[in-house]
Amino acid sequence: MSDIIKIKKGFNINLAGKAELKVIEAKLPETVAIKPTDFHDILRPKVVVEVGDTVKAGTPVLFDKRNENIKYTAPVSGEVIEVKRGEKRKLLEIIILVDKQIEYVSFPRHTISDLKSITREDVQEALLKSGVWPQIIQRPFGIVADPETTPKSIFISGFDTHPLAPDYDFLLKDQGQYFQAGIDILKKFTTGHVHLSISSDKEVSKIFTKATGVELHKFSGPHPSGNVGVQIHHIDPVNKGDIVWTINPYGVVQIGKLILEGKYDASKLVALAGYEVKEPKYFKTFIGGCVDKLIENNLNNPVEKVRVISGNALTGYRIDPKGYIGFYDHLITVIKEGAEYDFLGWIKPSTKRLSFQRAVGLLSFMNPKREYRLDTNTRGEERAFVQTGIFERVTPMDILPVHLLKAIMAEDFDEMEALGIFEIVEEDMALCEFVDVSKHNIQEIVRDGINLIQYS
């Protein structure tokens, strides 16, 4: 194990309503949805099922015409009841009515003793056909990994520092065998190391500390120390021409289950959190599960006065109260919709407001463990960039965030490359959006820059 890597730059957003480590005894979702919008690089989606078709868990329902080998499959068995499209027939969702008893497509099964002899080619074929492959994300660009490439290393973050983040030890309870099997499989895809990062600030799951075949790293400090992009930057940075893969611990477990049990198991625990939730706890669902039954009669205010977010309040996205959880998300956050405006706005100091600026949020520095009930009000409109130096104080990477953002907006490709566009994705600069006095959509700007570089 390496020495502790101390992250000093950053900021913790302590929201009220963290999920209790108990599972809500509720029915499983009646419907699930596969959403192409969860994947940045699906540009030409091709639907391979029709309304009325019956599918099993692991049946292909979608692929991208640019890479037909990567299949996006049904997370459950059931009937396809809707293929939902938006403007210009943009594919939004493929909705499946869930069977009471889940049936699975069969894939080759292997024993633990087989893991040493199984080849990359055999494993890769199973991952691509089953729908597990999209769990592997490629840097640069933060897209589903290209199976034709070999990464210089693979990174796994074993902790999450986002607001109201779920507890990985609780999410992965009793999954140690599958996690280790997933590690053994991932090692076949790289000539370098599989890096696993854990937190030194809190108790760590034995699933991570007992894992073998990994390079273990300890991180301490505020958010975004749990971001895999920050960890890559401090361990093995991504330069132009480099390829690195990342995967979250749940994805590693999915790989292990596929290889050992021969099935695509898309079941998982998800945290329902936020101060607007009466009983913030965990619940059993599937990838893409509907959230309607979970928030029904479980909110402190009517649904029109709250915002339901798939993911965390910093990087997640708004969904309908009858919407579906994102492919990569293990958290549903519910907070108040910021429809009310205060007299004098951000100018008036408040004891109820969390702010990075001491002039506004002085008391938050005096009591760093206090939990806040923040809403979605930005308290201001977009204006010209004000260079205050605060972006650099929340970005623990050797980049110049303001200069990089301006290079993106100017579409200056050389400057973007020189200033670190290959090292980041949206979540790595999400805190800049939170502290930005100019109210820019920083994460959208970052994705625009990534797309410019990727598709130019």
N, C-alpha and C positions, 0 to 999 in steps of 0.2 A: 504494500500500500504506500502511496506517495504521501508527502507532507500535505498538510491542509492548505488549500488554495483559498485565500481570503479575498472576498469581493467586498470592496468598500463603497463603490458607487452603486446607487440604486435607491429604491424606496418601497417600503411595505405598505400595502393598502389593506388595512384591517377593517373588514366589513363585518357587521353583526349578522348572525344567522348561520353559523357554521353547522354542518350536518352532524347530528349525534351518531355515534358508532353503533347504530342499530338498523335493522332492515325493516322497512315498511311491509307489513303483511297485506299485500294488495294483489289483485289479479294481474297477470301478465298483459301487455298491450294487445289490443284486438287487431291492430294493423301496424305494419312497419313500412318504411320507405327508403329506397335507395335514391340519393340525391347527387346527381353529377356535379352540382355546385360545391360539394364538399372537396372536390379534387381540382386543383388549379390548372392542370394540364389536359383536361378533357375538352378538346375543342371541336371534335367531330364525332359526337356520340352516336352509336348505332344500337337501337333497342332490338333485342332478339326474342322478346316475348310479346304476346298480345293479351288484351283484356279477356279473361276467361280461362287462360292457361293455368295449369297447376304446376307448381314447382316444389323442389326439395331444397333444404338448406345446402348451398353449394352449387345450385343450378345457375348457369350464366344468364343474366338478364340484360347485360349491357357491356359494350366495349368501345374503345376509341378507334376510329378508322386509321389513325396514325400509328397505332401499335396494337394490332389485333390479338397479340399473345396474352396481354394482360386482361383478365376477365374480372368483371364486377358482378358478383353473384348474390343470390337471394340469401339473406341471413336466417331465414326460417322456411318452413314448408307451408304451403297454402295456395290460395288462388289470387292471381293478379286481377285486381278490381279497378285499377285506373292507371293510365299513363298520362300524367298531367303536364301540360305545356303552357308556356307563357307567350309573350310577344314574339312575333316572327317564328313561332313554333319552337321556341327554345325549350329544351327538355328540362323540366323542373324536378319531377318526382315519378318514381315507379312504385305504386302502393300495393302491398300484398296483405290479404286477409290471413291472419295467423291460424294454423291448425291447432287444435287442443293438444295433439300429440305430435311433436316435431319429428319429421323423417329427414334422413341425411343422404346425400350422394356419397357413395363409398369411394374412398381413395386408398392407396396402398398403406398398410400398417407395418410398423417396424417396432422391434424391441429396443430397449436401451442399449443392449450389446451390439445392435446393428448400426448404431449411430456413427461408429468409427469407420465402417466400411462403405456406407452409403455414399454415392457420388453427388457432386453438386448438381449435375444434370438431372438426376432422378428427383432430387429435392426441389429443384427449380420448377420442373414441370408440374409437380403437385401444388406448389405455392401459386403458380400462375393460373392453373385451372380451377382451383378451389375458391379463389377470392381473397386469400390471405395476403397475397403479394402487395396490394395497395397499402398495407400497414408499414411498409418500408419506404422511407422518404429520402430523397437524394438532395444533398447540398453540393453545389449551389442551386438556387431557385426554389427549394422547398416543394418539390414535385414528387410524384410517385417514381420510384427508382427505375432506371432503365436496366432490364435484365441482361442486356448485352455488355454491360460495363462491369469492371472490377474495382470496387472502392479501395482507397488506400487504408481506410479504417472504418469501423462501425461504432456508433455512439449510442448509449442508452442512458437517459437521466432517471435516476431512481428516486427523485423527489420533485415536488412541484411547489413553487413559491407564489403562484398567482393567488389573487383574493379568493377565499373560501375553497381553496384547492382540496380535493378529496385525499383521504389517507390511503397511500399505496399499500401499506401493510394490511389494511382492512379489505381493500379491493382484491388483493391477490392471496388472501388467506387460503392455505392448503393447496397452493398452486406451485409449490417449489419444484416438484418433479418436472412439470411441464416447462417452467422457466429455465431450468438447467438444460433440458433437452433442446429448447429453442436457442440457447447460447451455443451449444455444440453444433447445431445446424448452421447458425450464422457464421461461425468460424470458417466454414467451407467456402464462403463467398469473398473472403479478403485475404490478401497476403500480409496484411498488417495485423493490428490488434483490435479486439473488441473491448471498448472502453465503457466501464460502468461507473457512473458518478453518484455519490450519496452525500447526504448532509451531515455535517459535524455538529449542527446546532440542535438536533433532535434525535430521538431514538430511531434506530434504523432496523428495518425488517430483516429477519434472519434469511429470508429468501435471497437478499442481496449480499449480505455478509458471508454467506456460505457458498455463494456461487463460485465455481471454478472455471478456469479458462478465460478469465477476463482480467483486464488491467483496472484495478479499483482506485478511484480518486475521491478525496473528500473536499467538499466545498463548504464555506461558511459565508454568511453575509445576507444582505437584504435581496429582495427580488430585483433583478432577474437572475439570481445565482442558480435557480433551478432550471433555467432555459438551456436546452441542449446546445443552442448556438453559442451562448456565452462559454459553456464548458469546452466546446470545440476550439474556440478562440484561444483559450488558455492552455490547452493540451496539445492540439495538433491543427493549427489554423488552415483554413481553406484558401489556397491561392488560385490564380487563374490557371485552368487546366487540371486542377485537382478534382477528385470526386470522393465524397464522403457520404455514407449512408447513416441514417438515424432511425430509431424505432422506439416506441414507448414500451414499458414493461408488459402491458396487456398484449401488445402485438407479439412479443417474444413468447408469451404463454400460448397464444393462438397457434404459432408455429409448432410449438411442442405438442399441443393436442392433435394437430393435423397429422404429424408424423407418427405419434404413438398410438392414436386412436383411429386414424383414417377418416376423420370427419371435420367439416368446417363448423366449429362451435362458436357462434356469434353471441352467445349469452354473456351477460356481464352485469356487475353492480355499478350503479350510477348514483352520485350524491345529488339530492334535491336540497338546495340551500338558499339562503337569503332571508333577510328580516321580514319579508312579506309572507313567508311560509309559516303556517301554524306549527307544523311538525317537520322541521328540517332533519331528514334522515336519509338513509340509503334505500334503494329499491332495486329489484331484479327486473331486467329488461333484456332486449336484444339490440344489436347495432341498428340504428334507425328507428327505434321504438317510439310510438306515439306517447305524448306526455299528458294527454287530456285527463285520464283517470287519476293521475298523481296530484294534479293541482285542483281538481274538482273538490269543492268544499274544504280546501286546505290552504286558503289564502286569507290574509287579514283584511284585504280590500277587494272590491270588484275587479274583474280581469281587465276592464278598460282603464283602470288606474294604475296598473302595474306593467312592467316589462318582463316577459319571459325570455331568457337568454340561453341558447345552447352553448355551453362552455362557461367561461368565467366572465365577469363584468368588464374586464380589461380588453380581452381579445376575442370574446365570443360574439355571436350574432343573434339578432332578434328573431324569434319564431312565434308563430301563432299559438294561442293557448291550446289549440288542437293540432299543433305541429309536431315535428319529429326531431329527435336528437341527432346531432351530427355524427358522422362516421367515426371521428377521432375523439369525441367528447365523452368525458366521464363525470360531467357536472351539468346540472340545470340550475341556473341562478335566477331568482325572482326578486326584483327591487322595484321601488316606486318610480313611476313615470314622472319625469320632471316637467310637469305642465304648469307649475305655479312659480311665479317670479317674485323675488324679494326686492323691497325698496332699497335702492342704491347698489343692488347686485353684488358683484364681487368686492366692491370697495368697502362694504360694511364688515368689520371683523365679527366672527361668530365662534362660539364655543362648540357648536354642533358640526362644524365643517372641517374636513381633513384637507390640508393643503401642503404642498411642498414649500410654498413661500411662507416664511416665518411671520411676515407682516399680516397675513390673513389667518394662518393656522398655527399661531404661536403655541396655543395650548396642546396641540397635537404633539409637539416636540417635548412638552413637559410630561406628558403621559403617553409614551409610545405604544403601550399595550391596550389602550382604549379602543373599543370597537365603535364604528361609525355606521350611520344609516344614510348613506349617500343615495341620491337619486340620479336621473339621467340628464338633468339640466346642465348645460355647458356654461351657462352664465356669461354669454358673449357670442359674438358672431365672428366669422372668418375675417381676418385683416392681414396686412402686410407682415412678413416675418419680423419679429422683434428679437434681436440677438441679445439675450440675457445671460447666456452661458449655462443655463440650467440643463439643456439637453446633454451636455458633456458630463454633468454631475449625476445623471441617472443611466448613463450608457457605459457599462464596465468593459469596453472594448477599445482598442487603439484605432478608432476612426473619428472623423470629424462630422458628427451627425448633421449639423446645419448646412455645411458645405456640400455634403452628399445629397441632401434633400434638394438643395438648389440646383445641383448638377442634374438630378433626375428631372426636375421641372423644366430645365433648359434643354433637356435631351442631349446632354453632352456626354457621349459614350466614353471617351477617354478619361474624363474626370470621374465618371461613375466607377469605372474599373480601378482607377488609382485610389479612390477614396473608400473602397471596401464593399462594393455592391455584392461581391461573390460571398461575403461572410455572413450576410444577414437575411432574415425573412421578417415578416411583419411583426411577430411577437417580440423580436429583439429590440424593436424601437417603439413598442406600445406605450412604455412609460413616458416617452417624449410627447406622445399625444395627450396623456393625462396632465402633464405639467405645462403644456404649451399655452402661453397667454395669447397667442395669435389664433387659436382654435382651428388649426388645420387638421385635416384627416390624414395624419401621418402614415397610418398603416396602408391606406389606399395609395398614397404617393409611393411608398416602398414597393408595393406590388406592381404599380405601373412601371417603375424602373426595372424591376426584375423581368417583366414581360418585354420591355424594350430590348434588354440585353439578350434574353433567351431567344426571341423570335426575329432578331434583326439579321 
